[in-house]
Amino acid sequence: MPRGHFGEGGCSVIPFASSLLDCVSCSTEDKHLGPADYGSSVPRWCPGCGDHSVLTAVQRLLADENLPPERTVFVSGIGCSSRLPHYLKTYGFHGIHGRALPIATGVKLHRPDLNVFAVMGDGDCCSIGAGHWIHAIRYNMDITVLLLDNCIYALTKDQTSPTTPQGYASNTQPKGSWLPPLNPLTVTLGVTNASFVAQTAEWVPSHLFETLKAARAHRGFSFVRILQRCPVFTPDIFQKAVRDPGQIELLVHDDGIPTAGLENLYKNRQAHDPRDLHGARRLAEFDGKFRLGLFFKDASAPRYEETRHLPVHTAQERMDLLDREFDRYAV
């Protein structure tokens, strides 16, 4: 289908069909679709890029949940990962740098019936989009958020990002990053009203899929950080963890991310109740181990799209409410 563009280098809307979002005639709710049915154009990512693994997991999730393409929206900003909406046969909005979350928020507020996903890179979310990120956490709207973190600005060819390890050389800081990296987990867990925070890795596909499935099931702002390799600019950052399973620690709990089938490969396990916020913050601190799993979940956290809608009263009900309020001050 043709794509609608809003200016050179600006936003683009990627429609699933030429009809409107709420078109009934194109509905697929009564059909069961497979992962391949959600595929669109051939991905143009580099061979070996972790984005391929994420795309596969997302297509599998959409098929597993049987989400109607015409009622599913993927919103992205700018970056290699932000091309993901182009490769899905759903509605998509390829926005500008750092603005995926306010766009996704607007979509969800206007159409709360839609399945809304936001996809961002580490520079996209944690740098120019940091202000939106913090307030989106606080709003806790029912959006599934994927942060694909390869620790570099890859699309703009090897620039230090907020999550680049200290001392790691790039084109913009050839002598190495001057500052310690920002930790997306601890930041998210430190914001008021956080409700779902998880971490997974693109080279552990079963865990990646189960994490996305848990995030999708949660009602609220589901934040998933995905550790992701860039084969061109940061091929070595996660390579030790890929080759040495001992550097991975799985968080396990009955209410956490299922880890069936990973017992023989990943033997380091940490029991963690995702209702324990203080424990989550402690485990989120990087100490040499990459922890995968559900750090925190609070299903009771208020959701903005629900709390902002006040009950609608009839004229008589409004008069009765006013009378009761006036009676409080009657002498």
N, C-alpha and C positions, 0 to 999 in steps of 0.2 A: 504494500500500500504506500502511497505517497506520504512523505513526511512534511508537516507544516513547520516552517522556520520563521522565527521572529528576529530578523536582522542577522547580518553576518557575525558569526562568533557568539551569538546569543543563545536563547533557549530554543528547543525544538520539541514539538509534541509528536509522539510516535503512536499513531492510532492502530488498534487491532482491526477495526473495520471502519468503513466510511460513514457509518451511522453513529448516532449519539450513544453515550455511555449507557443509558438506560433503555436502549432499544430491545424490545422483546423478541423480534423476529430472528436476531442473531444469537439468542441465548443458547448456551451449551450446558445448562444446569442439569438437563435430563440425559446427558451423555457422559460416558467415562473416557477421559483422555489419558494417553500415556505420555511419558516424558518427551518423546519426540514431537508430540503434537504442540508443545509449547515452544519449540525451536523456531527461530526466524532465520535471519541471514547468517552466513558463516562468520564466526568470530575472527577478528583481525589482531588478536593479541599475539605476542611473541610465543614461539614454541617453548614449552616448559613453564609458562606463566601460571601462577596459582589461580588466576581468574578463571581458567578453564574448569578447574575442579569445583569452584564455587558455582559457576553456571550450571554444571551437571547436577550438583546437589539441589540447587534452586528448582531446576526442571523436575527433578524427582519429587521434591516437596509439593510442587503445584499439582503433579499427577496424583500423589498420595492423598492429598486433601481434595482432589477433584475441584479445584477452584476455577470457576468460569472465567475464561480470558477476558470477556467483556466487562467483568466486575472486579478485575484485578489491575492494580496500577503500580508500576515501578518508577520511582523518582530518583534522579541522580544529580550530581553536581558536575565537576570537571575533573578528569583524570582517567587513567587507564581503566580502573574499575567502573567508572561512571558510564562506560559504553555498554554495560550490561543490559540496560533496557532495550537497546537496539537488537539484541540477540534473542529476545523473548517475544512470543506472539501473544502479548497482552498490551494493555494501554501503557504508555510510558511518557515520562516528561524528563528530557535531558536539559537540566537547568544550567545556571551559571555557577562559577566557583563558590563553594561554601554555602549555597542556598538550597540544598536538597531538603533540609528539614522544614524551613518555613513553607516551601511549596507543598510538601507532603502534609503538613499541618492544615493548610488551606483546603487541600483536597478532602481530607478526612472530616473537617468541620462542615464542608458543604455537602459531602456525600458520605455520611457515616456508615452506609451500607456497603461501601467498597472495601476490598482487601488492599491495604496500602503498605508498600514496602519502600524503604529509603536505602540507597546504596551509596557509600562514600569511601574515599581513600583517606589515609592518615593526614595528608596536607589539607585536603578538602574539608574534613570534619574538625580537625584539631588546631588548625591555624586560622584561616580566614573565616571558617564557619564556627569557631569556638563559642561565640556569643549565642548563636542560634542553638547550638548543641546543648549548652547549659540550661537554657530556658525550655527547650523541648523535653529534657529530662523532667524538669519541674512540672510541666504541663501534663506529662504522663498520658498522652493520647494513645489510642490503640493502633500503634504503628510498629511494624517489625523493621528494625534498623540494623543494617550490616555495615560494619567498619572493616574494610579490607586493608590491613596494615602491613605494607612491605617496607616501612621505615625509610621511604625516600620519595621525592617527587620524581616519578619515572617518566610521565608523559612529557615533562619539560626537560628531560634529559639530565638526570643525576644532580638534583639539588637537595640540600639538607632539609629535612622536614622536622616537625616537632618531636617525632618518635625516633629519629635517627640516633643510634647509640653515641655517647660521648667519645670523641676521638676518631670517629669513622669519617674518612675522607670523602668529599664530593666535589663537584665542579664549583660550587659556591663557597665551600670551606675546604680547600685542598689540604690544609694542615690538620684537618679533623674537626668534627663538630665541637664547638666550645662549651656547650651546655649539656647537663644531664638530660636524658630524654623525658618527655612527658609520658605519664602512664595513663592511658585511656581508662583503665579499670578503676584506679583509685580516684580519678577525677569524677567519673560517673557515680561511684559509690559515695562520693562526698557531697553530692547535690541533693537538696531537699526533694523528697517525693520520688526518689529512684525506686523502680519496682521490679526490674528484671535485668540482671547483668551476668553475662556468660562469656566464656572464651573458648575458642576451638582453633583448629589448624587445618589448612587446606590439604595437607599431606596425610591426614587421618580421615578419610572420606566417610567412614561409618559414624564417627563421632561428630563430624561436621553436619551430616544429615540429621542426626538425632538432636543436635543443638538447635538447628533451624526449626525442627518440628516442635520442640519445646517452646521456642520463642514465638512461633506462630500461634500456639495454643494459649499463650498468656494474654490476658486482656490488659493492655497497658503498653507503655513504651518499652519494648523488648530490645535491649542493646546487646549486640553480639559482636565482639571483637574477633576477627579471623586473622590469625597469623598467616602471612602469605609471602611466598618467595618471589622475588623478581630475578629471573635468570640473567638479566643484563647488568643491573646496577648494584643489587644487593644479594648475590647468589650465596654468600657465605654467612649471612647473619643468622639464619636458622639451620644451616647445614649440619652443625654438630647435633642439634636436637633431632634432625631427620635420621642421621646415621647412628646416633646413640640414644636408644629409647630410655636409658636411665636418666636423661635430662628432662624427661616428661613426667609430670605427676598428675594423675587423674583425681579429681574431686568426686567422691562417691557418696550417695545418699539415696534413700528410697524415693525422695521427692526431687532428685537431681537429674542429671543426664544419663540415660542408660549406657552402659559400657560393655554389654555382652559381646563376646568375641574378641575383646582386646586384652584379656587376662594374661595370655602367654607372652604378648609383646611388651605391654606396659605394666610392669610389676609394682612401680611406685604408686601408692594410693593413699589418699588423705580423706578420712571421714570428715565431712563438713555439712552441717545443717544449713541450707540456704536461707533460713529465716534469721540466722545469726549475722547481723550487719557488722558488728565489731570483728567477728571472726573473718568475715568476707574481706574487710579492709586489710586485715593483717595478712591474709593469704594472697591478696592482690599485689602486695609489694614484691618486686622481683628480687630473688635472692640466689639466682643461678639456675633455678628450675622454672620450666614453663608449665604452668598449671592450667589444665583444660577441664572445663566443667561449669556448673552453675554456681556462681558466687553468691547471688542474692536474688530472692523473689519475695514480693509482698503483694498478694492479690487484692489486699484491702486498700491500697493507695488510691486516693481519689483521681478520677480521670476527667480532664478538663471538658471534653466534648459532652460529658454527662452533667457535670456540676454547673456548667454555664447555662443550661436550659432550665429556667425557673418554671414551676408549675403554672399552667394556664388556668385562669379563673374566669367564671362568668361575671357579668356586671353585678349581679346580686351578691355573689361571693366576695367580690372586691369591696362592696359596700359593707358587708358584714365584718370583714377584716378591719376596715377603717373604724367602724363603730366600736369594735373590741379594743382597738388601739386607743381611741379617744376615751373610752371608759376607764382606761388605766389612769388617766389624769383628771378624772371628774372629782370634784370636791364633795 
